[in-house]
Amino acid sequence: MSQKLNQIINALEKRLPSFVDYRKQKKWKFKAGKLVDAEKLEYNDTSWEVVSLP
């Protein structure tokens, strides 16, 4: 059991750099495209409703 677990861990550690690179690429694209634009948008609360608590 522990040998199979070690094999899985070793396989994941070998793939770790590709996961990290993928996340870096996606994070960069997100910041470059959406996050900066989102900070510039004005806050819109027209979809909120006023409710009273029971």
Helices and strands as residue ranges (DSSP letters): H 2-30, I 31-35, H 36-40
